[in-house]
Amino acid sequence: MTNNQSCVNAGTGTACSEKKPSVIPDCVAAQTADDALELLRATQERINHMKALFSAIKADFKHGMSLNIEDLADLGGFLGYDWANYVDCQVEDLQKQLDLLELAQ
């Protein structure tokens, strides 16, 4: 197993197993890439949830006499706000990881 793989397998928030200066940037790079991919996968899932929510709003408007539109719209607003906040935090964390890579080079 290479040092990159051992670091990636260690998971988010763990220290790299190797402390050699030449290995740490590779480890941080691998972890940053892994974190970015996880964020993209989670974003894709959230977008699919939002798609389902908007389909429910449309169906309620069309067939349900608009009984749930206000609640569904409130849910959509909450999900959008919550996800924007989460992504903002993740972007900040990823930027810190990239800054560490720049300093190490």
JOZI-V672039 format. One record per residue. N is the residue number from 1. PHI is phi in degrees with one decimal (* if undefined). PSI is psi as a letter, one per 20 degrees, with the letter a starting at -180 (NA if undefined). NEAR is the number of other C-alpha atoms within 12 Angstrom. Layout:
[[N | PHI | PSI | NEAR] [N | PHI | PSI | NEAR]]
This chain:
[[1 | * | p | 8] [2 | -81.3 | r | 14] [3 | -62.9 | h | 24] [4 | -61.0 | g | 26] [5 | -65.9 | h | 21] [6 | -65.5 | h | 22] [7 | -70.8 | g | 30] [8 | -62.5 | g | 27] [9 | -69.7 | i | 21] [10 | -69.2 | h | 20] [11 | 98.2 | r | 22] [12 | -66.3 | p | 23] [13 | 84.4 | j | 17] [14 | -98.6 | q | 15] [15 | -79.1 | q | 17] [16 | -67.1 | q | 28] [17 | -73.0 | h | 22] [18 | -98.5 | q | 21] [19 | -111.8 | j | 15] [20 | -65.2 | p | 13] [21 | -55.3 | h | 17] [22 | -75.5 | i | 17] [23 | -90.9 | h | 23] [24 | -58.5 | g | 29] [25 | -59.4 | h | 27] [26 | -63.5 | g | 31] [27 | -65.6 | g | 36] [28 | -64.4 | g | 42] [29 | -62.3 | g | 31] [30 | -64.7 | g | 30] [31 | -67.2 | h | 35] [32 | -63.1 | g | 33] [33 | -62.7 | g | 24] [34 | -62.4 | g | 25] [35 | -63.5 | h | 28] [36 | -65.1 | g | 24] [37 | -63.7 | g | 16] [38 | -63.1 | g | 20] [39 | -63.4 | g | 23] [40 | -65.1 | g | 17] [41 | -64.5 | g | 15] [42 | -66.1 | h | 18] [43 | -65.6 | g | 22] [44 | -59.5 | g | 15] [45 | -63.1 | g | 15] [46 | -64.5 | h | 22] [47 | -62.9 | h | 19] [48 | -63.9 | h | 14] [49 | -64.0 | g | 19] [50 | -64.4 | h | 23] [51 | -60.5 | g | 17] [52 | -65.3 | h | 17] [53 | -63.1 | g | 26] [54 | -66.2 | h | 24] [55 | -64.6 | h | 19] [56 | -66.2 | h | 25] [57 | -62.3 | g | 26] [58 | -61.9 | g | 21] [59 | -65.3 | h | 18] [60 | -65.9 | h | 20] [61 | -65.2 | g | 18] [62 | -77.8 | g | 14] [63 | -120.6 | i | 14] [64 | -107.4 | j | 13] [65 | 57.8 | k | 13] [66 | 57.8 | k | 17] [67 | -73.6 | h | 17] [68 | -114.7 | j | 21] [69 | -59.9 | g | 23] [70 | -63.6 | g | 17] [71 | -65.3 | g | 17] [72 | -65.6 | h | 24] [73 | -66.2 | g | 23] [74 | -61.4 | g | 16] [75 | -60.7 | g | 21] [76 | -61.0 | g | 25] [77 | -62.4 | g | 17] [78 | -63.0 | g | 16] [79 | -61.2 | g | 23] [80 | -63.4 | g | 21] [81 | -63.3 | g | 14] [82 | -61.9 | g | 16] [83 | -68.6 | h | 23] [84 | -60.0 | g | 17] [85 | -64.8 | g | 14] [86 | -61.6 | g | 18] [87 | -63.2 | h | 24] [88 | -58.2 | g | 15] [89 | -65.1 | g | 15] [90 | -66.1 | g | 24] [91 | -62.6 | g | 20] [92 | -61.1 | g | 17] [93 | -64.4 | g | 21] [94 | -64.2 | h | 28] [95 | -63.2 | h | 20] [96 | -61.6 | g | 18] [97 | -64.4 | g | 29] [98 | -65.4 | h | 25] [99 | -62.2 | h | 17] [100 | -61.8 | h | 21] [101 | -63.5 | g | 24] [102 | -63.0 | g | 15] [103 | -66.2 | h | 13] [104 | -77.1 | i | 18] [105 | -88.7 | NA | 15]]
